[in-house]
C-alpha cells in the first residue's frame, strides 16, 4: 500500500509539472500571426448580430477598426454569452467585445479595457401597468443568461419567476409572445426592437440599472489591453467613434 501510494503521488506531481498555465497571446504574437481572435455573442442587435449571415453592429465596426489599426485581420468567434469570459481565460480568443457590463465580480477574473460606451438596463413590456420596478411584483421576467439583467432581476424582490434564455432576442420574444410579462435589456437594444416591431406594442419603462460597458482581455495581457485602450482613445478623438456611433444610434454613446 505504501509503495502504491508513493507511486500515485509521484505520478500526480509529474503530471502537475507537465500542465503549465496557459499563456495568452501577446500583442507581438498577434501581430506576427496577422490576426486577432475576437470573442462575441452575435445575438445582441444593434451591438453585434447576424445580418444576412454576416456579423454586423456597432461593436463589430469598433472591433474591425481596432484590428485595422493594429495591422491585423479580425477573426470573430460568436459564442454563447455566458461562455465568453471563461473562453478568454482558456485562450480561445484574444479579446472579448460583447457588451459586457463592468462589475467587481467580473473584474476579478478578467481585465476590462477603457469604457466602450455607457448605457442602462430598462424594463420593457406590452402591458401598460408594467413600468417600474415595483410593477414587477408577482410578474414573470425574461432575461438573457449570464447578463447583468439576469443578475439585477435576481436582486428584485417579489418577481414571481425569472425566465432566462441563451440570447437576448429569445428573451424579448418570450415577452412579446406572452410567456413573460416583462423583458429586461439594454436601453439601445430595446429602442431598436420597438422601432423594428412597432406593431407589437412594446413600451420602455424605468431604468433598473446603469452600466459602463467595456471589452475584456485576459489578466496580465497588458500590452494588448494598452494597445486597445490607445486605439480606442484615438478613434474617439479623431471622429471615427462618433461616426460609427451615429451610424447605429443617431447619437454618441461614449461615456461622458
TITOR-250228 format. One line per 5 residues: number of its first residue (from 1); their letters; for each residue y, z, x of N, C-alpha, C, O. Coordinates in nm, 2 decimals, decimal comma. Each point is the difference from the previous one (the first is absolute). Layout:
// residues N
NUM	A	Y:Z:X:Y:Z:X:Y:Z:X:Y:Z:X; ...
***
This chain:
// residues 256
1	XXXXX	-0,12:0,00:0,08:0,12:0,00:-0,08:0,13:0,00:0,09:0,09:-0,07:-0,03; -0,10:0,15:0,13:0,12:0,01:0,09:0,03:-0,14:0,07:0,11:-0,04:0,01; -0,22:-0,02:0,03:0,01:-0,13:0,07:0,06:-0,11:-0,10:0,09:-0,07:0,04; -0,15:0,07:-0,16:0,05:-0,09:-0,10:0,15:0,02:-0,04:0,07:-0,09:-0,01; -0,04:0,22:0,00:0,14:0,03:-0,03:0,10:-0,04:0,11:0,10:-0,06:-0,03
6	XXXXX	-0,14:0,08:0,16:0,08:-0,04:0,11:0,01:-0,15:0,00:0,11:-0,05:0,03; -0,22:-0,02:-0,06:0,00:-0,15:0,00:0,10:-0,05:-0,10:0,08:-0,09:0,02; -0,08:0,15:-0,14:0,08:-0,04:-0,11:0,15:0,02:0,03:0,09:-0,08:-0,03; -0,06:0,20:0,09:0,13:0,03:0,04:0,06:-0,10:0,11:0,11:-0,05:-0,01; -0,20:0,01:0,10:0,04:-0,09:0,11:0,03:-0,14:-0,06:0,10:-0,06:0,04
11	XXXXX	-0,19:0,02:-0,13:0,02:-0,13:-0,06:0,13:0,00:-0,08:0,08:-0,10:0,00; -0,06:0,21:-0,08:0,12:0,01:-0,08:0,13:-0,01:0,09:0,10:-0,07:-0,03; -0,10:0,14:0,14:0,11:0,00:0,09:0,02:-0,14:0,07:0,12:-0,04:0,01; -0,23:-0,03:0,02:0,01:-0,13:0,06:0,06:-0,10:-0,11:0,08:-0,08:0,04; -0,12:0,10:-0,16:0,05:-0,08:-0,11:0,15:0,02:-0,02:0,07:-0,10:-0,03
16	XXXXX	-0,03:0,22:0,04:0,14:0,03:-0,03:0,09:-0,06:0,11:0,11:-0,04:-0,02; -0,17:0,03:0,15:0,08:-0,06:0,11:0,01:-0,15:-0,02:0,10:-0,06:0,04; -0,20:0,00:-0,10:0,00:-0,14:-0,02:0,09:-0,05:-0,11:0,05:-0,11:0,00; -0,02:0,20:-0,10:0,09:-0,03:-0,11:0,14:0,04:0,04:0,04:0,11:-0,03; 0,04:-0,20:0,09:0,13:0,03:0,04:0,10:-0,02:-0,12:-0,03:-0,08:-0,09
21	XXXXX	0,14:0,15:0,08:0,10:-0,02:-0,10:0,05:-0,14:0,00:0,02:-0,06:0,10; -0,01:0,00:-0,22:0,05:-0,14:-0,01:0,15:0,00:0,04:0,07:0,10:-0,03; -0,03:-0,21:0,09:0,14:-0,02:0,04:0,06:-0,11:-0,07:-0,05:-0,12:0,01; 0,17:0,14:-0,07:0,07:-0,11:-0,07:0,05:-0,10:0,10:0,02:0,03:0,11; -0,01:-0,16:-0,16:0,05:-0,10:0,09:0,15:0,03:0,03:0,08:0,03:-0,09
26	XXXXX	-0,04:-0,04:0,21:0,13:0,02:0,04:0,09:-0,12:-0,03:-0,06:-0,11:-0,04; 0,19:0,12:0,05:0,08:-0,11:-0,02:-0,03:-0,12:0,09:0,00:-0,11:-0,03; -0,03:0,15:0,16:-0,04:-0,10:0,10:-0,13:-0,07:-0,04:-0,01:-0,12:0,01; -0,08:0,20:-0,06:-0,13:-0,06:-0,05:0,02:-0,10:-0,11:-0,05:-0,11:-0,01; 0,14:0,15:-0,09:0,03:-0,08:-0,11:0,06:-0,13:0,04:-0,04:-0,11:-0,05
31	XXXXX	0,14:0,12:0,14:0,07:-0,12:0,04:-0,09:-0,09:0,08:0,01:-0,13:0,00; -0,10:0,19:0,08:-0,09:-0,08:0,08:-0,10:-0,07:-0,09:-0,04:-0,12:0,03; 0,00:0,18:-0,14:-0,10:-0,06:-0,09:0,07:-0,11:-0,09:-0,07:-0,09:-0,05; 0,20:0,10:0,04:0,07:-0,10:-0,08:0,00:0,03:-0,15:0,05:-0,09:-0,08; -0,10:0,20:0,04:0,00:0,03:-0,15:0,02:0,16:-0,02:-0,04:0,08:0,09
36	XXXXX	0,09:-0,05:-0,20:0,01:0,14:-0,05:-0,07:0,01:-0,13:0,02:-0,08:-0,09; -0,11:0,17:0,08:-0,08:0,02:-0,12:0,07:0,10:-0,09:0,02:0,12:0,04; 0,01:-0,16:-0,16:0,08:0,09:-0,09:-0,09:0,03:-0,13:-0,04:-0,09:-0,07; 0,02:0,22:0,05:-0,07:0,05:-0,12:0,10:0,01:-0,11:0,11:0,05:0,01; -0,15:-0,10:-0,13:0,08:0,01:-0,12:-0,08:0,01:-0,12:-0,13:-0,01:0,00
41	XXXXX	0,19:0,03:-0,12:-0,07:0,02:-0,12:-0,02:-0,13:-0,08:-0,11:-0,03:-0,03; 0,22:-0,04:0,01:-0,01:-0,13:-0,06:-0,01:0,00:-0,16:-0,02:-0,10:-0,06; 0,05:0,22:0,00:-0,01:0,01:-0,14:0,13:0,07:-0,06:-0,01:0,06:-0,10; 0,12:-0,07:0,18:0,12:0,07:-0,04:0,12:-0,08:0,00:0,09:0,01:0,08; -0,08:-0,11:-0,18:0,12:-0,08:0,00:0,12:0,08:-0,04:-0,01:0,09:-0,08
46	XXXXX	0,13:-0,13:0,13:0,03:-0,11:0,09:-0,01:0,03:0,15:0,06:-0,08:0,08; -0,12:0,19:-0,05:-0,01:0,03:0,15:-0,10:-0,07:0,07:0,03:-0,06:0,11; -0,15:0,06:-0,16:-0,11:-0,08:0,06:-0,11:-0,03:-0,11:-0,05:0,09:-0,06; 0,03:-0,22:0,04:-0,09:-0,04:-0,10:-0,04:-0,15:0,02:0,05:-0,07:0,09; -0,16:0,03:-0,16:-0,04:-0,14:0,02:0,06:-0,09:-0,11:0,00:0,03:-0,12
51	XXXXX	0,06:-0,14:0,17:0,06:-0,10:-0,09:-0,07:-0,13:0,04:0,03:-0,06:0,10; -0,11:0,01:-0,20:-0,07:-0,13:0,02:-0,09:0,01:0,13:-0,01:-0,10:0,07; -0,05:0,22:-0,05:-0,09:0,01:0,11:0,06:0,04:0,13:-0,07:0,02:0,10; 0,21:-0,01:-0,09:0,07:0,03:0,12:0,07:0,14:-0,01:0,06:0,03:-0,11; -0,07:0,05:0,21:0,07:0,12:0,00:0,15:-0,02:0,00:0,05:-0,09:0,08
56	XXXXX	0,02:0,15:-0,16:0,14:-0,02:-0,02:0,07:0,14:-0,02:-0,07:0,10:-0,03; 0,20:-0,10:0,03:0,08:0,12:-0,03:0,09:0,05:0,11:0,01:-0,06:0,11; 0,07:0,15:-0,15:0,10:0,06:0,09:-0,06:0,05:0,14:0,05:-0,04:0,10; -0,15:0,12:-0,11:-0,06:0,05:0,12:-0,07:-0,11:0,09:-0,01:0,01:0,12; -0,04:-0,11:-0,19:-0,06:-0,11:0,07:0,10:-0,07:0,08:-0,02:-0,04:0,12
61	XXXXX	0,14:0,01:-0,18:0,11:-0,06:0,07:0,05:0,08:0,12:0,02:-0,05:0,11; -0,01:0,18:-0,13:0,04:0,09:0,11:-0,10:0,00:0,11:0,03:-0,01:0,12; -0,16:0,03:-0,16:-0,11:0,00:0,11:0,00:-0,14:0,07:-0,02:0,01:0,13; 0,04:-0,12:-0,20:0,00:-0,13:0,07:0,11:-0,01:0,10:-0,01:-0,06:0,10; 0,13:0,11:-0,14:0,12:0,00:0,08:-0,02:0,09:0,13:0,04:-0,04:0,11
66	XXXXX	-0,10:0,15:-0,13:-0,03:0,09:0,11:-0,10:-0,07:0,10:0,03:0,00:0,12; -0,13:-0,06:-0,17:-0,10:-0,07:0,08:0,07:-0,12:0,08:-0,02:-0,02:0,12; 0,11:-0,05:-0,19:0,07:-0,11:0,06:0,08:0,05:0,12:0,00:-0,06:0,10; 0,07:0,17:-0,12:0,09:0,05:0,11:-0,08:0,07:0,11:0,05:0,02:0,11; -0,18:0,02:-0,14:-0,09:0,05:0,11:-0,06:-0,12:0,07:-0,06:0,02:0,11
71	XXXXX	0,07:-0,14:-0,16:-0,06:-0,12:0,06:-0,15:-0,01:-0,02:-0,07:-0,06:0,08; 0,03:0,11:-0,20:-0,14:-0,01:-0,03:-0,02:-0,05:-0,14:0,09:-0,01:-0,08; -0,22:-0,02:0,04:-0,03:-0,04:-0,13:-0,05:0,12:-0,08:-0,09:0,07:0,04; 0,14:-0,06:-0,17:-0,05:0,11:-0,08:-0,14:-0,03:-0,06:-0,02:-0,11:-0,05; -0,07:0,20:0,05:-0,13:-0,01:-0,07:-0,01:0,11:-0,10:-0,02:0,12:0,04
76	XXXXX	0,04:-0,16:-0,16:0,01:0,10:-0,11:-0,14:0,04:-0,05:-0,09:-0,09:-0,01; 0,06:0,22:-0,01:-0,13:0,05:-0,04:0,02:0,08:-0,13:0,03:0,12:0,00; -0,04:-0,19:-0,12:0,01:0,08:-0,12:-0,12:0,08:-0,03:-0,11:-0,05:0,00; 0,13:0,18:-0,03:-0,10:0,09:-0,02:0,04:0,10:-0,11:0,12:0,00:-0,04; -0,21:0,08:-0,01:0,03:0,10:-0,10:0,10:0,10:0,05:-0,01:0,04:0,12
81	XXXXX	0,11:-0,01:-0,20:0,11:0,09:0,05:-0,05:0,12:0,07:0,05:0,04:0,10; -0,15:0,03:-0,17:-0,04:0,13:0,05:-0,08:-0,01:0,13:-0,04:0,11:0,05; 0,01:-0,23:0,00:-0,08:-0,01:0,13:0,09:-0,04:0,12:-0,05:-0,01:0,11; 0,18:-0,02:-0,14:0,08:-0,06:0,10:0,03:0,09:0,12:-0,01:-0,04:0,12; 0,05:0,17:-0,15:0,03:0,09:0,11:-0,12:0,04:0,08:0,01:0,01:0,13
86	XXXXX	-0,12:0,00:-0,19:-0,13:0,03:0,07:-0,04:-0,11:0,09:-0,04:0,01:0,11; 0,06:-0,14:-0,17:-0,03:-0,12:0,08:0,09:-0,01:0,12:-0,04:-0,05:0,11; 0,17:0,10:-0,12:0,09:-0,01:0,11:-0,05:0,09:0,12:0,00:-0,04:0,11; -0,05:0,16:-0,15:-0,05:0,09:0,10:-0,14:-0,04:0,06:-0,04:0,05:0,10; -0,02:-0,15:-0,17:-0,13:-0,05:0,05:0,03:-0,13:0,08:-0,09:-0,07:0,04
91	XXXXX	0,22:0,03:-0,02:0,04:-0,12:0,07:-0,04:-0,13:-0,06:-0,03:-0,09:0,06; 0,02:0,10:-0,20:-0,04:-0,13:-0,07:0,12:-0,09:-0,01:-0,01:-0,12:-0,02; 0,13:0,18:0,03:0,13:-0,08:0,01:0,10:0,07:0,08:-0,02:0,12:0,03; 0,12:-0,19:0,01:0,10:0,06:0,10:0,11:0,08:-0,07:0,05:0,10:0,05; -0,02:-0,14:-0,17:0,11:0,06:-0,08:-0,03:-0,01:-0,15:-0,07:-0,10:-0,04
96	XXXXX	0,12:0,19:-0,04:-0,01:-0,01:-0,14:0,14:-0,02:-0,06:0,09:0,08:0,02; -0,08:-0,19:-0,10:0,12:-0,02:-0,08:-0,04:-0,01:-0,14:-0,03:-0,11:-0,05; 0,04:0,22:-0,03:-0,05:0,00:-0,13:0,06:0,10:-0,09:-0,06:0,06:-0,08; 0,20:-0,05:0,09:0,07:0,09:-0,09:-0,05:0,14:0,00:-0,01:0,06:-0,11; -0,02:0,00:0,23:-0,04:0,14:0,00:0,12:0,09:0,00:0,09:-0,01:0,09
101	XXXXX	-0,09:0,10:-0,18:0,11:0,10:-0,01:-0,03:0,10:0,12:-0,11:0,04:0,02; 0,21:0,00:0,05:-0,01:0,09:0,11:-0,02:0,14:-0,06:0,09:0,05:-0,08; -0,20:0,02:0,11:-0,02:0,14:-0,04:-0,04:0,08:0,12:-0,06:-0,06:0,09; 0,08:0,19:-0,09:-0,04:0,08:0,11:-0,15:-0,01:0,03:-0,04:0,00:0,11; -0,04:-0,01:-0,22:-0,14:0,00:0,02:-0,05:-0,13:0,06:-0,08:0,00:0,10
106	XXXXX	0,14:-0,11:-0,14:-0,04:-0,13:0,06:0,05:-0,01:0,15:-0,06:-0,05:0,08; 0,18:0,12:-0,06:0,05:-0,01:0,14:-0,08:0,08:0,10:0,02:-0,01:0,12; -0,11:0,09:-0,17:-0,09:0,07:0,09:-0,11:-0,10:0,06:-0,04:0,03:0,12; 0,01:-0,13:-0,19:-0,11:-0,09:0,05:0,05:-0,13:0,06:-0,08:-0,07:0,07; 0,20:0,03:-0,10:0,06:-0,13:0,05:0,14:0,02:0,04:0,06:0,10:-0,03
111	XXXXX	-0,01:-0,20:0,10:0,14:0,00:0,04:0,08:-0,09:-0,10:-0,03:-0,12:-0,01; 0,13:0,17:-0,06:0,08:-0,08:-0,08:0,12:-0,06:0,08:0,06:0,07:0,07; -0,03:-0,20:-0,09:0,11:-0,06:0,06:0,13:0,04:-0,06:0,00:0,08:-0,10; 0,11:-0,15:0,14:0,13:0,02:-0,07:-0,02:-0,04:-0,14:-0,08:-0,09:-0,03; 0,16:0,15:-0,07:-0,02:-0,04:-0,14:0,02:-0,15:-0,02:0,09:-0,06:0,05
116	XXXXX	-0,18:0,01:-0,14:0,01:-0,14:-0,03:0,09:-0,02:-0,13:0,08:-0,09:0,00; -0,10:0,18:-0,09:0,09:0,00:-0,12:-0,01:0,13:-0,07:-0,09:0,08:0,02; 0,19:-0,05:-0,11:-0,01:0,12:-0,08:-0,01:-0,04:-0,15:0,06:-0,10:-0,05; -0,13:0,18:-0,02:-0,03:-0,03:-0,14:-0,03:0,13:-0,08:0,04:0,11:0,05; -0,11:-0,12:-0,16:-0,04:0,11:-0,07:-0,11:-0,03:-0,10:-0,02:-0,12:-0,04
121	XXXXX	-0,06:0,22:0,00:-0,10:-0,02:-0,10:0,05:0,02:-0,14:0,08:0,10:-0,02; -0,11:-0,18:-0,08:0,05:0,01:-0,13:-0,11:0,01:-0,11:-0,12:-0,04:0,03; 0,15:0,09:-0,14:-0,09:0,00:-0,12:0,02:-0,14:-0,07:0,11:-0,03:-0,03; -0,22:-0,03:0,00:0,01:-0,13:-0,08:-0,09:0,02:-0,12:-0,12:0,04:0,01; 0,17:-0,08:-0,13:-0,09:0,01:-0,12:0,05:-0,10:-0,11:0,11:-0,04:0,01
126	XXXXX	-0,20:0,01:-0,10:0,03:-0,08:-0,11:0,04:0,09:-0,12:0,05:-0,05:-0,10; -0,07:0,18:0,12:0,03:0,09:-0,11:0,14:0,06:0,01:0,03:0,06:0,11; 0,06:-0,08:-0,21:0,14:0,05:0,01:0,02:0,15:0,02:0,10:0,04:0,05; -0,21:0,04:-0,08:0,02:0,14:0,02:-0,05:0,05:0,13:-0,01:0,12:0,03; -0,02:-0,21:0,07:-0,04:0,04:0,13:0,10:-0,05:0,10:0,00:-0,12:0,04
131	XXXXX	0,09:0,21:0,00:0,10:-0,04:0,10:0,02:0,10:0,11:0,03:-0,03:0,12; -0,06:0,16:-0,15:0,02:0,11:0,10:-0,13:0,06:0,04:-0,11:-0,03:-0,05; 0,11:0,11:0,16:-0,12:0,07:0,05:-0,06:0,09:-0,11:-0,12:0,00:-0,02; 0,21:0,06:-0,06:-0,05:0,09:-0,11:-0,07:-0,08:-0,11:-0,09:0,05:-0,07; 0,12:-0,18:0,06:-0,06:-0,08:-0,10:-0,14:-0,04:0,03:-0,08:-0,05:-0,08
136	XXXXX	0,04:0,08:0,21:-0,14:-0,03:0,04:-0,10:0,10:-0,04:-0,12:-0,01:0,03; 0,17:0,12:-0,08:-0,08:0,11:-0,05:-0,11:-0,05:-0,10:0,04:-0,05:-0,10; -0,16:0,07:0,13:-0,11:-0,04:-0,09:-0,03:-0,15:0,00:-0,08:-0,05:-0,08; 0,14:-0,02:0,18:-0,02:-0,15:0,00:-0,09:-0,04:0,12:-0,03:0,08:0,09; -0,02:-0,20:-0,10:-0,08:-0,06:0,10:0,08:-0,09:0,09:0,08:-0,09:-0,05
141	XXXXX	-0,08:0,10:0,18:0,08:-0,07:0,09:-0,08:-0,08:0,10:-0,10:0,04:0,05; 0,15:-0,16:-0,03:-0,07:-0,10:0,09:0,07:-0,01:0,13:0,12:-0,01:0,00; -0,20:0,02:0,11:0,06:-0,01:0,14:-0,09:-0,07:0,09:-0,12:-0,01:-0,03; 0,17:-0,03:0,15:-0,09:-0,06:0,10:-0,06:0,11:0,09:0,07:0,09:0,04; -0,20:-0,11:-0,01:-0,07:0,10:0,08:0,07:0,01:0,14:0,03:-0,10:0,06
146	XXXXX	-0,01:0,22:-0,01:0,05:0,02:0,13:0,15:-0,01:0,01:0,06:0,02:0,11; 0,01:-0,06:-0,22:0,15:-0,02:0,01:0,07:0,13:-0,02:-0,06:0,10:-0,04; 0,19:-0,10:0,07:0,08:0,12:-0,01:0,01:0,03:-0,15:0,03:0,12:-0,04; -0,04:-0,22:-0,05:0,01:0,02:-0,14:-0,12:0,08:-0,05:0,01:0,08:-0,10; -0,13:-0,10:0,16:-0,12:0,07:-0,04:0,02:0,15:0,04:-0,03:0,09:-0,08
151	XXXXX	0,09:-0,07:0,20:0,03:0,14:0,05:0,10:0,07:-0,10:-0,02:0,11:-0,03; 0,12:-0,19:-0,01:0,10:0,06:-0,08:-0,05:0,03:-0,14:0,02:0,11:-0,05; -0,10:-0,20:0,00:-0,06:0,03:-0,14:-0,09:0,13:0,01:-0,01:0,07:-0,10; -0,06:-0,05:0,21:-0,08:0,12:0,02:0,08:0,12:-0,01:-0,06:0,11:-0,03; 0,19:-0,11:0,07:0,08:0,11:0,00:0,08:0,03:-0,13:0,06:0,11:-0,02
156	XXXXX	-0,07:-0,20:-0,07:0,07:0,01:-0,13:-0,09:0,08:-0,10:-0,11:-0,05:-0,03; 0,15:0,17:-0,01:-0,08:0,07:-0,10:0,00:-0,06:-0,13:0,10:-0,06:-0,05; -0,21:0,07:-0,02:-0,01:-0,04:-0,14:-0,06:-0,14:-0,02:-0,03:-0,03:-0,12; 0,02:-0,05:0,22:-0,05:-0,13:-0,02:-0,15:0,01:-0,04:-0,08:0,08:0,06; 0,04:-0,15:-0,16:-0,13:0,01:-0,06:-0,10:-0,06:0,10:-0,11:0,06:0,02
161	XXXXX	0,14:-0,18:0,03:-0,10:-0,07:0,08:0,08:-0,09:0,10:0,09:-0,07:-0,04; -0,14:0,07:0,16:0,05:-0,10:0,10:-0,10:-0,10:0,02:-0,11:0,03:0,05; 0,14:-0,16:-0,08:-0,09:-0,11:0,02:0,04:-0,07:0,13:0,11:-0,06:0,00; -0,19:0,06:0,10:0,04:-0,07:0,13:-0,08:-0,13:0,01:-0,12:-0,01:-0,03; 0,19:-0,08:0,09:-0,05:-0,14:0,01:0,01:-0,05:0,15:0,09:0,05:0,07
166	XXXXX	-0,17:-0,14:-0,04:0,00:-0,06:0,14:0,13:-0,07:0,03:0,05:0,01:0,11; 0,01:-0,07:-0,21:0,13:-0,07:0,02:0,11:0,05:-0,10:-0,04:0,05:-0,10; 0,16:-0,06:0,14:0,11:0,03:-0,08:0,01:-0,09:-0,13:0,03:0,05:-0,10; -0,07:-0,17:0,12:0,00:-0,10:-0,11:-0,10:0,05:-0,11:0,02:-0,02:-0,12; -0,14:0,07:0,17:-0,10:0,05:-0,10:0,05:0,12:-0,07:-0,02:0,01:-0,12
171	XXXXX	0,10:0,07:0,19:0,06:0,12:-0,07:0,10:-0,04:-0,11:0,00:0,05:-0,11; 0,08:-0,15:0,15:0,10:-0,06:-0,10:-0,08:-0,05:-0,12:0,04:0,02:-0,11; -0,14:-0,10:0,13:-0,07:-0,07:-0,10:-0,07:0,11:-0,10:-0,01:-0,02:-0,12; -0,03:0,13:0,18:-0,06:0,11:-0,08:0,11:0,05:-0,10:-0,03:0,03:-0,12; 0,15:-0,01:0,17:0,11:0,04:-0,09:0,03:-0,10:-0,11:0,02:0,03:-0,11
176	XXXXX	-0,01:-0,16:0,16:0,03:-0,11:-0,10:-0,10:-0,01:-0,11:0,03:-0,03:-0,11; -0,16:0,04:0,15:-0,11:-0,01:-0,10:-0,02:0,12:-0,08:-0,08:0,00:-0,10; 0,15:0,11:0,13:-0,01:0,12:-0,09:-0,11:0,10:0,05:-0,02:0,10:-0,06; -0,04:-0,13:0,18:-0,10:0,09:0,06:0,07:0,12:0,06:-0,06:0,10:0,04; 0,19:-0,11:-0,02:0,08:0,11:0,06:0,14:0,00:-0,08:0,04:-0,10:-0,04
181	XXXXX	0,02:0,22:0,03:0,13:0,01:-0,06:0,11:-0,04:0,09:0,10:-0,05:-0,05; -0,11:0,07:0,18:0,10:-0,03:0,09:-0,05:-0,04:0,13:-0,12:0,02:0,03; 0,20:-0,09:0,05:-0,03:-0,05:0,13:0,10:0,05:0,10:0,12:-0,01:-0,03; -0,16:0,07:0,14:0,09:0,05:0,10:0,00:-0,10:0,12:-0,11:-0,03:0,05; 0,23:-0,03:-0,02:0,00:-0,10:0,11:0,14:0,00:0,06:0,09:0,07:-0,04
186	XXXXX	-0,08:-0,16:0,14:0,13:-0,02:0,07:0,10:-0,06:-0,09:-0,04:-0,09:-0,09; 0,17:0,12:0,10:0,10:-0,05:-0,10:0,01:-0,15:0,01:0,03:-0,07:-0,10; -0,04:0,01:0,23:0,02:-0,14:0,01:-0,12:-0,08:-0,05:0,01:-0,10:-0,06; -0,13:0,16:0,08:-0,12:-0,06:-0,06:0,01:0,00:-0,15:-0,04:-0,09:-0,07; 0,08:0,20:0,01:0,02:0,02:-0,14:0,10:-0,10:-0,06:-0,02:-0,07:-0,10
191	XXXXX	0,13:0,05:0,17:0,10:-0,10:-0,04:-0,05:-0,14:0,00:0,03:-0,07:-0,10; -0,11:0,04:0,20:-0,06:-0,14:0,00:-0,10:-0,02:-0,11:0,00:-0,10:-0,07; -0,08:0,21:0,04:-0,10:-0,01:-0,10:0,06:-0,02:-0,14:-0,05:-0,08:-0,08; 0,16:0,15:0,06:0,07:-0,01:-0,13:0,07:-0,14:-0,01:-0,01:-0,06:-0,11; 0,06:0,01:0,22:0,07:-0,13:-0,01:-0,10:-0,11:-0,02:0,03:-0,10:-0,06
196	XXXXX	-0,15:0,11:0,12:-0,11:-0,10:-0,01:-0,08:0,01:-0,13:-0,06:-0,10:-0,03; 0,07:0,21:-0,04:-0,08:0,02:-0,12:0,10:0,06:-0,11:-0,03:0,11:-0,05; 0,13:-0,18:0,02:0,10:0,06:-0,09:-0,05:0,02:-0,14:0,06:0,09:-0,08; -0,17:-0,15:0,04:-0,06:0,02:-0,14:-0,08:0,12:-0,01:-0,05:0,03:-0,11; 0,02:0,04:0,22:-0,09:0,12:0,00:0,07:0,12:-0,05:-0,06:0,10:-0,03
201	XXXXX	0,19:-0,09:0,03:0,08:0,11:-0,05:0,00:0,12:0,10:0,02:0,11:-0,04; -0,04:-0,14:0,17:0,00:0,11:0,10:0,15:0,05:0,02:0,09:-0,08:0,01; -0,08:0,21:0,01:0,13:0,06:0,03:-0,01:0,09:0,11:-0,10:0,07:0,02; 0,20:-0,07:0,07:0,01:0,10:0,11:0,06:0,13:-0,04:0,11:0,00:-0,07; -0,17:0,11:0,10:0,05:0,13:-0,03:0,06:0,06:0,12:0,05:-0,06:0,09
206	XXXXX	-0,07:0,19:-0,08:0,06:0,08:0,11:-0,07:-0,02:0,13:-0,12:-0,04:0,00; 0,19:0,08:0,11:-0,07:0,00:0,13:-0,09:0,13:0,00:0,03:0,10:-0,05; -0,14:-0,12:0,12:-0,09:0,11:0,02:0,00:0,04:0,15:-0,04:0,11:0,03; 0,09:-0,19:0,05:0,01:0,03:0,15:0,09:-0,10:0,06:0,01:-0,12:-0,04; 0,05:0,16:0,15:0,08:-0,09:0,09:-0,08:-0,03:0,12:-0,08:0,09:0,05
211	XXXXX	0,09:-0,20:0,01:-0,09:-0,04:0,11:0,07:-0,07:0,11:0,08:-0,09:-0,02; -0,12:0,12:0,15:0,03:-0,08:0,11:-0,12:-0,06:0,05:-0,11:0,06:0,02; 0,11:-0,19:-0,01:-0,12:-0,08:0,03:0,01:-0,06:0,14:0,11:-0,04:0,05; -0,22:0,04:0,03:0,00:-0,04:0,13:-0,14:-0,07:0,04:-0,10:0,02:-0,08; 0,10:-0,10:0,18:-0,12:-0,05:0,06:-0,07:0,11:0,08:0,07:0,10:0,03
216	XXXXX	-0,19:-0,12:0,01:-0,07:0,10:0,08:-0,08:-0,06:0,12:-0,05:-0,11:-0,01; 0,06:0,18:0,12:-0,09:-0,03:0,12:-0,08:0,12:0,03:0,02:0,11:-0,05; -0,12:-0,14:0,13:-0,09:0,11:0,05:0,08:0,10:0,08:0,09:-0,04:0,08; -0,12:0,17:-0,09:0,07:0,10:0,08:-0,02:-0,04:0,15:-0,12:-0,03:0,04; 0,22:0,04:0,04:-0,01:-0,03:0,14:0,03:-0,14:0,04:0,02:-0,03:0,12
221	XXXXX	-0,01:-0,06:-0,22:0,02:-0,14:0,03:0,16:-0,02:0,01:0,05:-0,07:-0,08; 0,01:0,14:0,17:0,14:0,01:0,01:0,07:-0,14:0,03:0,11:-0,02:-0,06; -0,16:-0,06:0,14:0,06:-0,13:0,03:0,01:-0,09:-0,12:0,11:-0,06:-0,02; -0,21:0,06:-0,06:0,00:-0,09:-0,12:0,09:0,06:-0,10:0,08:-0,08:-0,06; -0,08:0,21:0,04:0,09:0,05:-0,10:0,15:-0,01:0,04:0,08:-0,02:-0,09
226	XXXXX	-0,05:0,04:0,22:0,13:-0,02:0,05:0,05:-0,15:-0,02:0,11:-0,02:-0,04; -0,20:-0,07:0,07:0,04:-0,14:-0,01:0,02:-0,04:-0,15:0,10:-0,07:-0,03; -0,18:0,13:-0,06:0,02:-0,03:-0,14:0,13:0,06:-0,04:0,08:-0,07:-0,07; -0,05:0,19:0,11:0,13:0,07:-0,04:0,12:-0,09:0,05:0,10:-0,01:-0,08; -0,11:-0,04:0,20:0,11:-0,08:0,05:0,02:-0,13:-0,08:0,11:-0,03:-0,03
231	XXXXX	-0,22:-0,03:0,00:0,01:-0,13:-0,07:0,05:0,03:-0,14:0,09:-0,08:-0,05; -0,13:0,19:-0,02:0,05:0,03:-0,13:0,15:0,03:0,00:0,07:-0,05:-0,08; -0,03:0,12:0,19:0,15:0,02:0,01:0,07:-0,13:0,02:0,11:-0,02:-0,05; -0,16:-0,07:0,13:0,06:-0,13:0,03:0,01:-0,08:-0,13:0,11:-0,06:-0,03; -0,22:0,05:-0,05:0,01:-0,08:-0,12:0,09:0,06:-0,11:0,05:-0,07:-0,09
236	XXXXX	-0,03:0,20:0,10:0,09:0,07:-0,09:0,14:-0,03:0,04:0,09:0,00:-0,09; -0,06:-0,01:0,22:0,14:-0,02:0,04:0,04:-0,15:0,00:0,12:-0,03:0,00; -0,22:-0,06:0,01:0,04:-0,14:0,01:0,00:-0,07:-0,13:0,02:-0,12:-0,01; -0,05:0,19:-0,10:0,00:-0,06:-0,13:-0,13:-0,05:-0,05:-0,01:-0,04:-0,12; -0,09:0,04:0,20:-0,13:-0,05:-0,04:-0,06:0,09:-0,11:-0,06:-0,05:-0,10
241	XXXXX	0,06:0,18:0,12:-0,05:0,09:-0,10:0,06:-0,02:-0,13:-0,07:0,00:-0,10; 0,20:0,00:0,10:0,08:-0,02:-0,13:-0,04:-0,13:-0,07:-0,02:0,00:-0,12; 0,00:-0,10:0,19:-0,04:-0,13:-0,05:-0,14:0,01:-0,07:-0,02:-0,05:-0,11; -0,07:0,11:0,18:-0,14:0,02:-0,05:0,00:0,09:-0,12:-0,06:-0,03:-0,10; 0,14:0,14:0,11:0,00:0,09:-0,11:0,06:-0,06:-0,13:-0,05:0,02:-0,11
246	XXXXX	0,16:-0,09:0,12:0,06:-0,06:-0,11:-0,08:-0,12:-0,06:0,01:-0,03:-0,12; -0,09:-0,03:0,20:-0,10:-0,10:-0,05:-0,09:0,06:-0,10:-0,04:-0,06:-0,10; -0,01:0,19:0,12:-0,10:0,06:-0,08:0,06:0,09:-0,11:-0,06:0,02:-0,10; 0,18:0,04:0,13:0,05:0,11:-0,09:0,14:-0,03:-0,05:0,05:0,08:-0,08; 0,02:-0,18:0,13:0,14:-0,02:-0,03:0,09:0,12:0,05:0,11:0,01:-0,05
251	XXXXX	-0,16:0,07:0,14:0,07:0,11:0,06:-0,06:0,04:0,13:-0,11:-0,04:0,03; 0,19:0,11:0,04:-0,04:0,05:0,13:-0,07:0,14:-0,02:0,07:0,09:-0,04; -0,20:-0,08:0,08:-0,07:0,12:-0,04:-0,02:0,09:0,13:-0,08:0,09:-0,01; 0,15:-0,12:0,11:-0,02:0,09:0,12:0,05:0,14:-0,03:0,08:0,02:-0,10; -0,12:0,08:0,18:0,05:0,14:-0,02:0,14:0,01:0,05:0,02:-0,03:0,12
256	X	0,07:0,07:-0,20:0,14:0,02:0,04:0,03:0,14:0,04:0,12:0,03:0,03
***
